[in-house]
Amino acid sequence: MKVNNIYCLLLLVICSCSPPDQASTPTPINGETIFKHVEELASDKYMGRMPCSQGEEYTVEYLTNTLKSLGVQPGNNGSFTQDVPLLTIDGDISETMILDYGTEKVTLEKGKDFIIHSERKVKEIGIENSEMVFCGYGIVDEKLGWNDFEGVDLKGKTAVVLVNDPGFGGDDPNFFKGNIMTYFGRWTYKYDEADKQGADGLIIIHEKNSAGYPWFVVQSSWTGPQQGLSGLDRSQDCGVKGWISLDQATGLFKKAGYDFTTEIKKARTSEFKPFSLKAKATASLKNDYSECTSKNVIGYIKGSKYPEEYIVYTAHWDHIGVGKIVKGDSIYNGALDNASGVSAVLSIAESYSKLKVAPERSVVFLFVTAEEQGLLGSEYYVENPIFPLEQSVCNLNMDGVNPAGPMKDFTIVGKGHSEMDAIAEKAAKSQGRYVMNEQEPEKGYFFRSDHFNFAKKGIPALYGEGGYDHMEKGKEYAKEFKDNFTANNYHAPSDEFDPEKWDMNGMVQDAQIYFNIGYDLANSRTWPKWNKDSEFSRPKAAVKD
């Protein structure tokens, strides 16, 4: 195990200084603690930590017992868990999708060419001879005067849309924020908009660079059991949703008499109008469904002076369970995603538990379920908060903590939204690091982890990590390490804990900066604000003395 204890002690000296008037002295992050938890939670015993599985039972028990052993108080009226009702749908996709052009038919293969699913609680559903209509990026925004669905009635039709948003790959950084993905670029937005438009089906064209992940991730993420929050009326939602490979999409346009590249350029203008692709699609699903109750795990340390104000740490405990066999392995262990984040937050909780005097504000440790299924556990929490949102100072989210070793950078995802940036920059400087803008803004990471649900409710959030400028080996090594993980291990069975290749010092470094930020805010009267040009705003707090 690559944990340098001397480095950890130096890190403590550099970055764990308490405020002069604070009686309590912070303790360092323990790399051995992170190692222990990652090794355990990423083991085959937990079967990929799928919600509502035996793996969940083991995970929740482990987290609960760990929090108890640290002396952390149960967060939900004497309980360490919050029930999250989930609907699980296991869809058996038809082996083919048939595209009927009238004079000929083209057959697409399940998995290789297309993936579909449904969020409706029905036994059978599909699209039959459904006219395919190209609807640009699937965006409607009155402020911009943008409507990719203008003039088309999608009832009985299937919308075909591009992934990401029109700003990606362009020359204007202010047009849809340029290469920084906006929420319009996320599949979740496109699904919701297709629901509003009354489409029978929605197919997103996958392209690796625009999506931010390879086709394999679509295959692994959208096959097998899919989960959503239970109790929602989806009877009017788009019946079938899914993806088509870039090669097949290009062929679809060509057979309809259109050049794919040319039409993408047209779709990047507000003058774009949707048009038929002259093909009718048929594909179906046979669903087995069930409802279950998953668990968020929550504990807290009560504040010594302002106990009704809260610093909220989050990490999602779930991954995608047991799935498609790849190289003889079917358990998707999720070591980096996100046993690492859970383990880092547990190490932070340990450091708080060792303080001689509790911080002035309360500190919450929230481990949420079903992030991989669409940020469901955090969505349920913010809709049913245990600790009042208006009294929540900030959210500090950890998801995929750097295993490549100590870094010079601390890269903030979604930099520019709030005063959390300046707070993080101050903490980074105390570690001898510098703050960097996210290096892959086109991938929309700001919308892809649990902090986003807090941001939507107005809670300033921080989601960052080191990972782009290695302390000793530089930027090229850091990039190669990240690119290799995304290409070969992300949402794959090979996302396993490797104590020989993982350098835990990077995880210690990031856990330490997260501890320092939370600790300083917990012992201050600061209420971080959103920047004026951010689309988010804070709910009015009851106390802001």
Secondary structure as UniProt FT lines:
FT   HELIX           5..15
FT   TURN            20..21
FT   HELIX           31..41
FT   HELIX           44..49
FT   TURN            51..52
FT   HELIX           54..69
FT   TURN            70..71
FT   STRAND          73..74
FT   TURN            77..78
FT   STRAND          81..93
FT   STRAND          96..100
FT   STRAND          105..110
FT   TURN            111..113
FT   STRAND          114..117
FT   STRAND          124..134
FT   TURN            136..137
FT   STRAND          140..141
FT   TURN            142..145
FT   STRAND          146..147
FT   TURN            148..151
FT   TURN            155..156
FT   STRAND          157..162
FT   TURN            166..169
FT   TURN            173..174
FT   HELIX           175..177
FT   TURN            178..179
FT   HELIX           183..185
FT   HELIX           187..197
FT   STRAND          201..205
FT   HELIX           208..211
FT   HELIX           215..221
FT   STRAND          225..229
FT   TURN            230..231
FT   TURN            235..236
FT   STRAND          240..244
FT   HELIX           246..255
FT   TURN            256..257
FT   HELIX           260..267
FT   TURN            270..271
FT   STRAND          275..301
FT   STRAND          306..316
FT   STRAND          322..326
FT   TURN            327..328
FT   STRAND          329..331
FT   HELIX           335..339
FT   HELIX           340..353
FT   STRAND          361..368
FT   TURN            372..374
FT   HELIX           376..383
FT   HELIX           389..391
FT   STRAND          392..397
FT   STRAND          409..412
FT   TURN            413..416
FT   HELIX           420..430
FT   TURN            431..432
FT   STRAND          434..437
FT   HELIX           441..443
FT   HELIX           445..447
FT   HELIX           451..456
FT   TURN            457..458
FT   STRAND          461..465
FT   TURN            471..473
FT   HELIX           474..488
FT   TURN            489..491
FT   TURN            493..494
FT   TURN            499..501
FT   HELIX           505..522
FT   TURN            532..533
//
